[in-house]
Amino acid sequence: MINKIAVLTSGGDAPGMNAAIRAVVRACSFYQLECVGVFRGFQGLVEGDFKTLGPRDVKYIISKGGTILKSARSKDFMHPEGRQKAYNHIQEHGIDALVVIGGDGSFTGGLTFSEEFDFPVIGIPGTIDNDIEGTSHTIGFDTALNTIVEAVDKIRDTATSHKRLFFVEVMGRDAGHIALNAGIGVGAEEILIPEENIGLPKLLEKLKKSKESGKSSCIVIVAEGDKTGQNVFELSEYVEANMPEYDVRVSVLGHLQRGGAPSCFDRVLASRLGVEAVEALRKGKSKIMVGLINDKIAHTSLEKAIKGAAPIDEEMLRISDILSV
Ligand code: F6P
């Protein structure tokens, strides 16, 4: 019997995490379950940093970026002693199950804990990177894309005014989902992602071709994990040296991609997944991630969600090639 559910946010924050917290808290209230918020991710579990949350405690947070529960990447929880402390706090507070909102690192922590103590854990995918198998969208991805599109549209204005080539670095850790989708969204001339790593000579060839086709300015979206160059600045130096006709600039968008009010898509996604997590726990499910596949709620084992990498959509690559002609 599940009577009391704890919820935490872990790893890099993502817009829409608050909407997911709200959904978990309100679904608990709907089903007359107690809900406890855990602060600073697994670190709060180790330290017993808990707060009971009722439906009014989460009012108006659906529109806020970041996470009211704070987030952390806990080192203590990586050790058995830390996890034992966490379990002791869970027992003291009579908590029956845990909802982890985060990415694959957070799910790894949740799965280890679940297996060690035979404790029910459910994951909700919350990361801007969209790099988790078992869901077409992670919470925060859509908002980050919209933020990037808004920023790069502005860069485009100045790029065209000066006939410049801009390398714009975007986040995504080891994955190119953010770069590929944002790149198509801004009409980038070139998109560099780690799943391709096209190499410097090929990049130069493509940029020269683009220049010859009559383009006077250029936007290249670079995923932070891409290894076409050592880093985005090396790319810039290489192209400037080999294409003197271009004035080259670099823009690293950085953490602004993680902030801001969540998009409607992320709010709705987080709301659906938050309710599903509570309902799944009530049905006795554990060690699964709730996600979205073909716009339907889907369950994926945490093991699969952690190990599998969400593949790059080849169709998107094809489209980007056609449109950058
Ligand atoms: O996983 C989300 C993410 O924003 C990645 O895209 C990025 O590589 C990383 O987190 C940055 O982490 P931090 O905030 O610790 O610098």
py3Dmol code that shows the C-alpha trace and the ligand (Angstrom):
import py3Dmol

protein = """\
ATOM      1  CA  MET A   1       0.000   0.000   0.000  1.00  0.00           C
ATOM      2  CA  ILE A   2       1.339   3.401  -0.989  1.00  0.00           C
ATOM      3  CA  ASN A   3       0.311   6.172   1.402  1.00  0.00           C
ATOM      4  CA  LYS A   4       3.168   8.613   1.279  1.00  0.00           C
ATOM      5  CA  ILE A   5       5.206   9.604  -1.785  1.00  0.00           C
ATOM      6  CA  ALA A   6       8.410  11.643  -1.857  1.00  0.00           C
ATOM      7  CA  VAL A   7       9.399  13.694  -4.898  1.00  0.00           C
ATOM      8  CA  LEU A   8      12.757  15.210  -5.804  1.00  0.00           C
ATOM      9  CA  THR A   9      14.457  16.964  -8.714  1.00  0.00           C
ATOM     10  CA  SER A  10      18.011  15.978  -9.523  1.00  0.00           C
ATOM     11  CA  GLY A  11      20.824  16.815 -11.966  1.00  0.00           C
ATOM     12  CA  GLY A  12      20.624  19.843 -14.238  1.00  0.00           C
ATOM     13  CA  ASP A  13      17.391  21.767 -13.708  1.00  0.00           C
ATOM     14  CA  ALA A  14      15.017  22.032 -16.654  1.00  0.00           C
ATOM     15  CA  PRO A  15      12.055  24.329 -17.348  1.00  0.00           C
ATOM     16  CA  GLY A  16       8.907  22.381 -16.504  1.00  0.00           C
ATOM     17  CA  MET A  17      10.326  20.593 -13.466  1.00  0.00           C
ATOM     18  CA  ASN A  18       8.091  22.766 -11.285  1.00  0.00           C
ATOM     19  CA  ALA A  19       5.072  21.796 -13.345  1.00  0.00           C
ATOM     20  CA  ALA A  20       5.988  18.137 -12.764  1.00  0.00           C
ATOM     21  CA  ILE A  21       6.371  18.686  -8.999  1.00  0.00           C
ATOM     22  CA  ARG A  22       2.979  20.382  -8.975  1.00  0.00           C
ATOM     23  CA  ALA A  23       1.398  17.489 -10.835  1.00  0.00           C
ATOM     24  CA  VAL A  24       2.853  14.904  -8.450  1.00  0.00           C
ATOM     25  CA  VAL A  25       1.738  16.884  -5.395  1.00  0.00           C
ATOM     26  CA  ARG A  26      -1.770  17.494  -6.725  1.00  0.00           C
ATOM     27  CA  ALA A  27      -2.230  13.907  -7.931  1.00  0.00           C
ATOM     28  CA  CYS A  28      -1.223  12.736  -4.452  1.00  0.00           C
ATOM     29  CA  SER A  29      -3.803  15.041  -2.939  1.00  0.00           C
ATOM     30  CA  PHE A  30      -6.444  13.833  -5.413  1.00  0.00           C
ATOM     31  CA  TYR A  31      -5.829  10.231  -4.361  1.00  0.00           C
ATOM     32  CA  GLN A  32      -5.563  11.203  -0.686  1.00  0.00           C
ATOM     33  CA  LEU A  33      -1.909  10.339  -0.415  1.00  0.00           C
ATOM     34  CA  GLU A  34       0.646  12.369   1.501  1.00  0.00           C
ATOM     35  CA  CYS A  35       3.382  14.029  -0.502  1.00  0.00           C
ATOM     36  CA  VAL A  36       6.818  15.041   0.711  1.00  0.00           C
ATOM     37  CA  GLY A  37       9.190  17.303  -1.221  1.00  0.00           C
ATOM     38  CA  VAL A  38      12.889  16.468  -0.897  1.00  0.00           C
ATOM     39  CA  PHE A  39      15.264  19.416  -1.275  1.00  0.00           C
ATOM     40  CA  ARG A  40      18.485  19.395  -3.350  1.00  0.00           C
ATOM     41  CA  GLY A  41      17.907  16.065  -5.033  1.00  0.00           C
ATOM     42  CA  PHE A  42      19.435  12.939  -3.515  1.00  0.00           C
ATOM     43  CA  GLN A  43      21.539  15.096  -1.175  1.00  0.00           C
ATOM     44  CA  GLY A  44      18.329  16.105   0.597  1.00  0.00           C
ATOM     45  CA  LEU A  45      17.436  12.450   0.887  1.00  0.00           C
ATOM     46  CA  VAL A  46      20.789  11.728   2.547  1.00  0.00           C
ATOM     47  CA  GLU A  47      20.320  14.655   4.953  1.00  0.00           C
ATOM     48  CA  GLY A  48      16.590  14.233   5.579  1.00  0.00           C
ATOM     49  CA  ASP A  49      15.806  17.670   4.134  1.00  0.00           C
ATOM     50  CA  PHE A  50      12.065  17.119   3.628  1.00  0.00           C
ATOM     51  CA  LYS A  51       8.919  19.233   3.564  1.00  0.00           C
ATOM     52  CA  THR A  52       5.337  18.050   3.409  1.00  0.00           C
ATOM     53  CA  LEU A  53       3.653  19.534   0.339  1.00  0.00           C
ATOM     54  CA  GLY A  54      -0.053  20.102  -0.098  1.00  0.00           C
ATOM     55  CA  PRO A  55      -1.891  21.298  -3.205  1.00  0.00           C
ATOM     56  CA  ARG A  56      -1.712  24.974  -2.179  1.00  0.00           C
ATOM     57  CA  ASP A  57       2.065  24.774  -1.646  1.00  0.00           C
ATOM     58  CA  VAL A  58       2.527  24.380  -5.380  1.00  0.00           C
ATOM     59  CA  LYS A  59       0.237  27.159  -6.536  1.00  0.00           C
ATOM     60  CA  TYR A  60       1.467  29.259  -9.472  1.00  0.00           C
ATOM     61  CA  ILE A  61       4.678  27.276  -9.892  1.00  0.00           C
ATOM     62  CA  ILE A  62       3.501  25.801 -13.205  1.00  0.00           C
ATOM     63  CA  SER A  63       4.788  28.933 -14.954  1.00  0.00           C
ATOM     64  CA  LYS A  64       8.157  29.133 -13.238  1.00  0.00           C
ATOM     65  CA  GLY A  65      11.515  27.910 -14.548  1.00  0.00           C
ATOM     66  CA  GLY A  66      14.060  26.174 -12.319  1.00  0.00           C
ATOM     67  CA  THR A  67      12.873  23.938  -9.494  1.00  0.00           C
ATOM     68  CA  ILE A  68      11.384  25.011  -6.159  1.00  0.00           C
ATOM     69  CA  LEU A  69      12.894  21.865  -4.629  1.00  0.00           C
ATOM     70  CA  LYS A  70      16.383  22.875  -5.850  1.00  0.00           C
ATOM     71  CA  SER A  71      18.628  20.390  -7.553  1.00  0.00           C
ATOM     72  CA  ALA A  72      22.040  18.860  -7.001  1.00  0.00           C
ATOM     73  CA  ARG A  73      24.371  16.158  -8.212  1.00  0.00           C
ATOM     74  CA  SER A  74      24.928  14.364  -4.891  1.00  0.00           C
ATOM     75  CA  LYS A  75      28.321  12.735  -4.285  1.00  0.00           C
ATOM     76  CA  ASP A  76      27.202  11.255  -0.926  1.00  0.00           C
ATOM     77  CA  PHE A  77      24.406   9.313  -2.589  1.00  0.00           C
ATOM     78  CA  MET A  78      26.934   7.589  -4.846  1.00  0.00           C
ATOM     79  CA  HIS A  79      28.256   5.714  -1.796  1.00  0.00           C
ATOM     80  CA  PRO A  80      26.404   2.911   0.045  1.00  0.00           C
ATOM     81  CA  GLU A  81      26.730   4.768   3.381  1.00  0.00           C
ATOM     82  CA  GLY A  82      24.977   7.798   1.889  1.00  0.00           C
ATOM     83  CA  ARG A  83      22.183   5.671   0.475  1.00  0.00           C
ATOM     84  CA  GLN A  84      21.777   3.908   3.836  1.00  0.00           C
ATOM     85  CA  LYS A  85      21.355   7.307   5.522  1.00  0.00           C
ATOM     86  CA  ALA A  86      18.787   8.202   2.877  1.00  0.00           C
ATOM     87  CA  TYR A  87      16.880   4.986   3.503  1.00  0.00           C
ATOM     88  CA  ASN A  88      16.914   5.615   7.264  1.00  0.00           C
ATOM     89  CA  HIS A  89      15.335   9.048   6.724  1.00  0.00           C
ATOM     90  CA  ILE A  90      12.758   7.518   4.401  1.00  0.00           C
ATOM     91  CA  GLN A  91      11.800   4.995   7.042  1.00  0.00           C
ATOM     92  CA  GLU A  92      11.677   7.589   9.833  1.00  0.00           C
ATOM     93  CA  HIS A  93       9.237   9.636   7.749  1.00  0.00           C
ATOM     94  CA  GLY A  94       7.129   6.632   6.722  1.00  0.00           C
ATOM     95  CA  ILE A  95       7.676   7.277   3.019  1.00  0.00           C
ATOM     96  CA  ASP A  96       6.503   4.426   0.764  1.00  0.00           C
ATOM     97  CA  ALA A  97       7.756   5.475  -2.685  1.00  0.00           C
ATOM     98  CA  LEU A  98       9.930   7.970  -4.510  1.00  0.00           C
ATOM     99  CA  VAL A  99       9.458   9.966  -7.714  1.00  0.00           C
ATOM    100  CA  VAL A 100      12.723  11.140  -9.289  1.00  0.00           C
ATOM    101  CA  ILE A 101      12.525  13.989 -11.804  1.00  0.00           C
ATOM    102  CA  GLY A 102      15.779  14.216 -13.752  1.00  0.00           C
ATOM    103  CA  GLY A 103      17.988  12.693 -16.424  1.00  0.00           C
ATOM    104  CA  ASP A 104      19.810   9.395 -16.781  1.00  0.00           C
ATOM    105  CA  GLY A 105      22.297  10.122 -13.973  1.00  0.00           C
ATOM    106  CA  SER A 106      19.387  10.713 -11.606  1.00  0.00           C
ATOM    107  CA  PHE A 107      17.673   7.541 -12.797  1.00  0.00           C
ATOM    108  CA  THR A 108      20.860   5.583 -12.115  1.00  0.00           C
ATOM    109  CA  GLY A 109      20.774   6.796  -8.510  1.00  0.00           C
ATOM    110  CA  GLY A 110      17.072   5.993  -8.246  1.00  0.00           C
ATOM    111  CA  LEU A 111      17.456   2.497  -9.688  1.00  0.00           C
ATOM    112  CA  THR A 112      20.410   1.614  -7.439  1.00  0.00           C
ATOM    113  CA  PHE A 113      18.424   2.771  -4.411  1.00  0.00           C
ATOM    114  CA  SER A 114      15.338   0.863  -5.506  1.00  0.00           C
ATOM    115  CA  GLU A 115      17.321  -2.366  -5.952  1.00  0.00           C
ATOM    116  CA  GLU A 116      19.332  -2.045  -2.744  1.00  0.00           C
ATOM    117  CA  PHE A 117      16.333  -1.462  -0.493  1.00  0.00           C
ATOM    118  CA  ASP A 118      13.563  -3.042  -2.563  1.00  0.00           C
ATOM    119  CA  PHE A 119      11.946   0.392  -2.591  1.00  0.00           C
ATOM    120  CA  PRO A 120       9.451   1.668  -5.218  1.00  0.00           C
ATOM    121  CA  VAL A 121      10.963   4.335  -7.483  1.00  0.00           C
ATOM    122  CA  ILE A 122       9.547   5.944 -10.617  1.00  0.00           C
ATOM    123  CA  GLY A 123      11.393   8.331 -12.929  1.00  0.00           C
ATOM    124  CA  ILE A 124      10.074  11.360 -14.809  1.00  0.00           C
ATOM    125  CA  PRO A 125      12.415  12.527 -17.609  1.00  0.00           C
ATOM    126  CA  GLY A 126      13.421  16.121 -16.902  1.00  0.00           C
ATOM    127  CA  THR A 127      16.397  17.462 -18.861  1.00  0.00           C
ATOM    128  CA  ILE A 128      16.798  19.918 -21.700  1.00  0.00           C
ATOM    129  CA  ASP A 129      19.021  17.395 -23.550  1.00  0.00           C
ATOM    130  CA  ASN A 130      16.238  15.048 -24.756  1.00  0.00           C
ATOM    131  CA  ASP A 131      18.737  12.198 -24.611  1.00  0.00           C
ATOM    132  CA  ILE A 132      16.665   9.533 -22.849  1.00  0.00           C
ATOM    133  CA  GLU A 133      15.307   6.413 -24.490  1.00  0.00           C
ATOM    134  CA  GLY A 134      11.613   5.744 -23.914  1.00  0.00           C
ATOM    135  CA  THR A 135      10.259   9.220 -24.491  1.00  0.00           C
ATOM    136  CA  SER A 136      10.043  11.412 -27.581  1.00  0.00           C
ATOM    137  CA  HIS A 137      10.385  14.480 -25.368  1.00  0.00           C
ATOM    138  CA  THR A 138      12.000  15.152 -22.027  1.00  0.00           C
ATOM    139  CA  ILE A 139      10.643  17.978 -19.884  1.00  0.00           C
ATOM    140  CA  GLY A 140      12.514  21.185 -20.702  1.00  0.00           C
ATOM    141  CA  PHE A 141      13.625  20.291 -24.226  1.00  0.00           C
ATOM    142  CA  ASP A 142      10.898  22.263 -25.968  1.00  0.00           C
ATOM    143  CA  THR A 143      11.433  25.352 -23.828  1.00  0.00           C
ATOM    144  CA  ALA A 144      15.192  25.259 -24.388  1.00  0.00           C
ATOM    145  CA  LEU A 145      14.608  25.042 -28.143  1.00  0.00           C
ATOM    146  CA  ASN A 146      12.330  28.075 -28.060  1.00  0.00           C
ATOM    147  CA  THR A 147      14.891  30.001 -26.016  1.00  0.00           C
ATOM    148  CA  ILE A 148      17.636  29.130 -28.497  1.00  0.00           C
ATOM    149  CA  VAL A 149      15.511  30.049 -31.506  1.00  0.00           C
ATOM    150  CA  GLU A 150      14.756  33.446 -29.975  1.00  0.00           C
ATOM    151  CA  ALA A 151      18.444  34.080 -29.271  1.00  0.00           C
ATOM    152  CA  VAL A 152      19.735  32.889 -32.640  1.00  0.00           C
ATOM    153  CA  ASP A 153      17.130  34.883 -34.566  1.00  0.00           C
ATOM    154  CA  LYS A 154      18.720  37.937 -32.960  1.00  0.00           C
ATOM    155  CA  ILE A 155      22.197  36.750 -33.858  1.00  0.00           C
ATOM    156  CA  ARG A 156      20.980  36.284 -37.427  1.00  0.00           C
ATOM    157  CA  ASP A 157      20.033  39.981 -37.582  1.00  0.00           C
ATOM    158  CA  THR A 158      23.534  41.090 -36.762  1.00  0.00           C
ATOM    159  CA  ALA A 159      25.131  38.338 -38.873  1.00  0.00           C
ATOM    160  CA  THR A 160      23.305  39.485 -42.003  1.00  0.00           C
ATOM    161  CA  SER A 161      24.045  43.141 -41.299  1.00  0.00           C
ATOM    162  CA  HIS A 162      27.793  42.475 -41.286  1.00  0.00           C
ATOM    163  CA  LYS A 163      28.124  39.544 -43.679  1.00  0.00           C
ATOM    164  CA  ARG A 164      29.454  37.436 -40.829  1.00  0.00           C
ATOM    165  CA  LEU A 165      29.682  33.771 -40.061  1.00  0.00           C
ATOM    166  CA  PHE A 166      28.615  32.847 -36.535  1.00  0.00           C
ATOM    167  CA  PHE A 167      29.375  29.644 -34.689  1.00  0.00           C
ATOM    168  CA  VAL A 168      26.679  29.297 -32.033  1.00  0.00           C
ATOM    169  CA  GLU A 169      27.352  26.661 -29.392  1.00  0.00           C
ATOM    170  CA  VAL A 170      24.332  25.064 -27.751  1.00  0.00           C
ATOM    171  CA  MET A 171      24.021  22.595 -24.860  1.00  0.00           C
ATOM    172  CA  GLY A 172      23.110  18.917 -25.044  1.00  0.00           C
ATOM    173  CA  ARG A 173      26.003  17.218 -23.260  1.00  0.00           C
ATOM    174  CA  ASP A 174      26.980  14.245 -25.501  1.00  0.00           C
ATOM    175  CA  ALA A 175      23.858  14.419 -27.652  1.00  0.00           C
ATOM    176  CA  GLY A 176      22.921  16.509 -30.676  1.00  0.00           C
ATOM    177  CA  HIS A 177      19.136  16.688 -30.280  1.00  0.00           C
ATOM    178  CA  ILE A 178      19.113  20.305 -29.154  1.00  0.00           C
ATOM    179  CA  ALA A 179      21.498  21.386 -31.937  1.00  0.00           C
ATOM    180  CA  LEU A 180      19.670  19.493 -34.672  1.00  0.00           C
ATOM    181  CA  ASN A 181      16.191  20.731 -33.778  1.00  0.00           C
ATOM    182  CA  ALA A 182      17.228  24.287 -32.978  1.00  0.00           C
ATOM    183  CA  GLY A 183      19.384  24.354 -36.116  1.00  0.00           C
ATOM    184  CA  ILE A 184      16.439  23.478 -38.314  1.00  0.00           C
ATOM    185  CA  GLY A 185      14.298  25.963 -36.402  1.00  0.00           C
ATOM    186  CA  VAL A 186      16.648  28.874 -37.067  1.00  0.00           C
ATOM    187  CA  GLY A 187      17.425  27.878 -40.644  1.00  0.00           C
ATOM    188  CA  ALA A 188      21.091  27.235 -39.867  1.00  0.00           C
ATOM    189  CA  GLU A 189      23.446  26.805 -42.814  1.00  0.00           C
ATOM    190  CA  GLU A 190      25.242  24.008 -40.969  1.00  0.00           C
ATOM    191  CA  ILE A 191      24.587  21.911 -37.857  1.00  0.00           C
ATOM    192  CA  LEU A 192      27.413  20.089 -36.097  1.00  0.00           C
ATOM    193  CA  ILE A 193      26.447  17.227 -33.810  1.00  0.00           C
ATOM    194  CA  PRO A 194      28.483  14.545 -32.010  1.00  0.00           C
ATOM    195  CA  GLU A 195      26.520  11.767 -33.720  1.00  0.00           C
ATOM    196  CA  GLU A 196      28.095  12.901 -37.022  1.00  0.00           C
ATOM    197  CA  ASN A 197      31.434  14.620 -36.287  1.00  0.00           C
ATOM    198  CA  ILE A 198      31.943  15.560 -39.934  1.00  0.00           C
ATOM    199  CA  GLY A 199      35.553  16.740 -39.571  1.00  0.00           C
ATOM    200  CA  LEU A 200      37.144  20.098 -40.412  1.00  0.00           C
ATOM    201  CA  PRO A 201      37.840  19.564 -44.154  1.00  0.00           C
ATOM    202  CA  LYS A 202      34.239  18.534 -44.812  1.00  0.00           C
ATOM    203  CA  LEU A 203      32.963  21.509 -42.816  1.00  0.00           C
ATOM    204  CA  LEU A 204      35.105  23.848 -44.884  1.00  0.00           C
ATOM    205  CA  GLU A 205      33.922  22.273 -48.107  1.00  0.00           C
ATOM    206  CA  LYS A 206      30.286  22.741 -47.078  1.00  0.00           C
ATOM    207  CA  LEU A 207      30.786  26.344 -45.988  1.00  0.00           C
ATOM    208  CA  LYS A 208      32.582  27.195 -49.235  1.00  0.00           C
ATOM    209  CA  LYS A 209      29.778  25.632 -51.235  1.00  0.00           C
ATOM    210  CA  SER A 210      27.250  27.640 -49.278  1.00  0.00           C
ATOM    211  CA  LYS A 211      29.215  30.846 -49.888  1.00  0.00           C
ATOM    212  CA  GLU A 212      29.453  30.099 -53.607  1.00  0.00           C
ATOM    213  CA  SER A 213      25.694  29.604 -53.766  1.00  0.00           C
ATOM    214  CA  GLY A 214      25.284  33.277 -52.950  1.00  0.00           C
ATOM    215  CA  LYS A 215      24.948  33.340 -49.169  1.00  0.00           C
ATOM    216  CA  SER A 216      26.502  36.368 -47.575  1.00  0.00           C
ATOM    217  CA  SER A 217      26.142  35.429 -43.901  1.00  0.00           C
ATOM    218  CA  CYS A 218      26.064  32.119 -42.153  1.00  0.00           C
ATOM    219  CA  ILE A 219      24.923  30.504 -38.905  1.00  0.00           C
ATOM    220  CA  VAL A 220      26.532  27.243 -37.796  1.00  0.00           C
ATOM    221  CA  ILE A 221      24.904  25.607 -34.784  1.00  0.00           C
ATOM    222  CA  VAL A 222      27.425  23.533 -32.834  1.00  0.00           C
ATOM    223  CA  ALA A 223      26.406  20.984 -30.212  1.00  0.00           C
ATOM    224  CA  GLU A 224      28.687  21.259 -27.183  1.00  0.00           C
ATOM    225  CA  GLY A 225      29.524  17.552 -27.521  1.00  0.00           C
ATOM    226  CA  ASP A 226      30.545  17.792 -31.177  1.00  0.00           C
ATOM    227  CA  LYS A 227      34.154  16.942 -31.923  1.00  0.00           C
ATOM    228  CA  THR A 228      34.570  18.428 -35.397  1.00  0.00           C
ATOM    229  CA  GLY A 229      37.027  20.795 -33.724  1.00  0.00           C
ATOM    230  CA  GLN A 230      38.567  20.743 -30.240  1.00  0.00           C
ATOM    231  CA  ASN A 231      35.995  23.358 -29.351  1.00  0.00           C
ATOM    232  CA  VAL A 232      33.940  26.087 -30.960  1.00  0.00           C
ATOM    233  CA  PHE A 233      36.825  28.593 -30.805  1.00  0.00           C
ATOM    234  CA  GLU A 234      39.126  26.260 -32.691  1.00  0.00           C
ATOM    235  CA  LEU A 235      36.435  25.896 -35.337  1.00  0.00           C
ATOM    236  CA  SER A 236      36.237  29.634 -35.617  1.00  0.00           C
ATOM    237  CA  GLU A 237      40.024  30.084 -36.001  1.00  0.00           C
ATOM    238  CA  TYR A 238      40.217  27.313 -38.587  1.00  0.00           C
ATOM    239  CA  VAL A 239      37.424  28.732 -40.738  1.00  0.00           C
ATOM    240  CA  GLU A 240      38.675  32.307 -40.437  1.00  0.00           C
ATOM    241  CA  ALA A 241      42.132  31.169 -41.573  1.00  0.00           C
ATOM    242  CA  ASN A 242      40.722  29.256 -44.529  1.00  0.00           C
ATOM    243  CA  MET A 243      37.889  31.560 -45.537  1.00  0.00           C
ATOM    244  CA  PRO A 244      39.199  35.105 -45.238  1.00  0.00           C
ATOM    245  CA  GLU A 245      36.088  36.314 -47.039  1.00  0.00           C
ATOM    246  CA  TYR A 246      34.167  35.753 -43.789  1.00  0.00           C
ATOM    247  CA  ASP A 247      34.401  37.748 -40.591  1.00  0.00           C
ATOM    248  CA  VAL A 248      33.859  34.979 -38.014  1.00  0.00           C
ATOM    249  CA  ARG A 249      32.333  35.282 -34.548  1.00  0.00           C
ATOM    250  CA  VAL A 250      31.503  32.822 -31.774  1.00  0.00           C
ATOM    251  CA  SER A 251      28.536  32.875 -29.442  1.00  0.00           C
ATOM    252  CA  VAL A 252      28.229  30.343 -26.611  1.00  0.00           C
ATOM    253  CA  LEU A 253      24.652  30.446 -25.375  1.00  0.00           C
ATOM    254  CA  GLY A 254      25.388  28.652 -22.100  1.00  0.00           C
ATOM    255  CA  HIS A 255      23.036  28.372 -19.149  1.00  0.00           C
ATOM    256  CA  LEU A 256      20.437  30.812 -20.439  1.00  0.00           C
ATOM    257  CA  GLN A 257      19.202  27.722 -22.302  1.00  0.00           C
ATOM    258  CA  ARG A 258      18.189  26.152 -18.983  1.00  0.00           C
ATOM    259  CA  GLY A 259      16.137  29.037 -17.640  1.00  0.00           C
ATOM    260  CA  GLY A 260      12.876  30.805 -18.313  1.00  0.00           C
ATOM    261  CA  ALA A 261       9.185  30.060 -18.102  1.00  0.00           C
ATOM    262  CA  PRO A 262       8.355  26.616 -19.500  1.00  0.00           C
ATOM    263  CA  SER A 263       6.577  26.452 -22.846  1.00  0.00           C
ATOM    264  CA  CYS A 264       2.976  25.262 -22.927  1.00  0.00           C
ATOM    265  CA  PHE A 265       4.200  21.960 -24.385  1.00  0.00           C
ATOM    266  CA  ASP A 266       6.530  21.376 -21.420  1.00  0.00           C
ATOM    267  CA  ARG A 267       3.838  22.345 -18.913  1.00  0.00           C
ATOM    268  CA  VAL A 268       1.377  19.897 -20.418  1.00  0.00           C
ATOM    269  CA  LEU A 269       3.989  17.146 -20.731  1.00  0.00           C
ATOM    270  CA  ALA A 270       5.087  17.621 -17.111  1.00  0.00           C
ATOM    271  CA  SER A 271       1.469  17.608 -15.937  1.00  0.00           C
ATOM    272  CA  ARG A 272       0.714  14.359 -17.766  1.00  0.00           C
ATOM    273  CA  LEU A 273       3.858  12.612 -16.575  1.00  0.00           C
ATOM    274  CA  GLY A 274       3.466  13.788 -12.979  1.00  0.00           C
ATOM    275  CA  VAL A 275      -0.054  12.382 -12.729  1.00  0.00           C
ATOM    276  CA  GLU A 276       1.035   9.169 -14.456  1.00  0.00           C
ATOM    277  CA  ALA A 277       3.912   8.666 -12.015  1.00  0.00           C
ATOM    278  CA  VAL A 278       1.535   8.741  -9.036  1.00  0.00           C
ATOM    279  CA  GLU A 279      -1.018   6.509 -10.749  1.00  0.00           C
ATOM    280  CA  ALA A 280       1.676   4.018 -11.718  1.00  0.00           C
ATOM    281  CA  LEU A 281       2.907   3.836  -8.128  1.00  0.00           C
ATOM    282  CA  ARG A 282      -0.654   3.211  -6.972  1.00  0.00           C
ATOM    283  CA  LYS A 283      -0.796   0.298  -9.409  1.00  0.00           C
ATOM    284  CA  GLY A 284       2.320  -1.192  -7.853  1.00  0.00           C
ATOM    285  CA  LYS A 285       4.762  -0.187 -10.607  1.00  0.00           C
ATOM    286  CA  SER A 286       8.400   0.478  -9.815  1.00  0.00           C
ATOM    287  CA  LYS A 287      11.793   0.871 -11.534  1.00  0.00           C
ATOM    288  CA  ILE A 288      10.151   2.456 -14.557  1.00  0.00           C
ATOM    289  CA  MET A 289      10.274   5.823 -16.280  1.00  0.00           C
ATOM    290  CA  VAL A 290       7.048   7.400 -17.477  1.00  0.00           C
ATOM    291  CA  GLY A 291       7.424   9.017 -20.887  1.00  0.00           C
ATOM    292  CA  LEU A 292       5.683   9.920 -24.097  1.00  0.00           C
ATOM    293  CA  ILE A 293       5.795   7.834 -27.273  1.00  0.00           C
ATOM    294  CA  ASN A 294       3.641   8.863 -30.257  1.00  0.00           C
ATOM    295  CA  ASP A 295       1.912  11.288 -27.884  1.00  0.00           C
ATOM    296  CA  LYS A 296       0.776   8.415 -25.646  1.00  0.00           C
ATOM    297  CA  ILE A 297       2.015   7.753 -22.137  1.00  0.00           C
ATOM    298  CA  ALA A 298       4.532   4.904 -22.142  1.00  0.00           C
ATOM    299  CA  HIS A 299       6.440   3.019 -19.460  1.00  0.00           C
ATOM    300  CA  THR A 300      10.087   2.089 -19.966  1.00  0.00           C
ATOM    301  CA  SER A 301      12.229   0.202 -17.464  1.00  0.00           C
ATOM    302  CA  LEU A 302      14.660   2.522 -15.733  1.00  0.00           C
ATOM    303  CA  GLU A 303      17.418   0.179 -16.824  1.00  0.00           C
ATOM    304  CA  LYS A 304      16.551   0.674 -20.493  1.00  0.00           C
ATOM    305  CA  ALA A 305      16.054   4.426 -20.088  1.00  0.00           C
ATOM    306  CA  ILE A 306      19.525   4.708 -18.545  1.00  0.00           C
ATOM    307  CA  LYS A 307      21.418   2.444 -20.936  1.00  0.00           C
ATOM    308  CA  GLY A 308      19.726   3.264 -24.218  1.00  0.00           C
ATOM    309  CA  ALA A 309      20.593   6.478 -26.003  1.00  0.00           C
ATOM    310  CA  ALA A 310      17.764   8.260 -27.769  1.00  0.00           C
ATOM    311  CA  PRO A 311      18.906   7.978 -31.407  1.00  0.00           C
ATOM    312  CA  ILE A 312      19.236  11.007 -33.647  1.00  0.00           C
ATOM    313  CA  ASP A 313      16.358  11.268 -36.087  1.00  0.00           C
ATOM    314  CA  GLU A 314      17.936  10.573 -39.498  1.00  0.00           C
ATOM    315  CA  GLU A 315      14.978  12.225 -41.192  1.00  0.00           C
ATOM    316  CA  MET A 316      15.814  15.487 -39.431  1.00  0.00           C
ATOM    317  CA  LEU A 317      19.400  15.274 -40.683  1.00  0.00           C
ATOM    318  CA  ARG A 318      18.144  14.741 -44.207  1.00  0.00           C
ATOM    319  CA  ILE A 319      15.781  17.702 -43.949  1.00  0.00           C
ATOM    320  CA  SER A 320      18.508  19.933 -42.612  1.00  0.00           C
ATOM    321  CA  ASP A 321      20.779  18.989 -45.554  1.00  0.00           C
ATOM    322  CA  ILE A 322      18.054  19.699 -48.103  1.00  0.00           C
ATOM    323  CA  LEU A 323      17.123  23.053 -46.582  1.00  0.00           C
ATOM    324  CA  SER A 324      20.648  24.398 -46.225  1.00  0.00           C
ATOM    325  CA  VAL A 325      21.172  24.239 -50.013  1.00  0.00           C
TER     326      VAL A 325
END
"""
ligand_1 = """\
16
F6P
O 22.098 18.013 -18.786
C 21.716 19.342 -18.890
C 22.908 20.230 -19.161
O 22.465 21.558 -19.266
C 23.749 19.830 -20.376
O 23.173 20.246 -21.594
C 25.072 20.471 -20.054
O 26.123 19.776 -20.684
C 25.147 20.339 -18.570
O 23.830 20.145 -18.085
C 25.774 21.511 -17.874
O 25.884 21.193 -16.541
P 26.249 22.258 -15.409
O 25.030 23.081 -15.152
O 26.633 21.419 -14.246
O 27.358 23.095 -15.945
"""
view = py3Dmol.view(width=600, height=400)
view.addModel(protein, "pdb")
view.setStyle({"model": 0}, {"cartoon": {"style": "trace"}})
view.addModel(ligand_1, "xyz")
view.setStyle({"model": 1}, {"stick": {}})
view.zoomTo()
view.show()
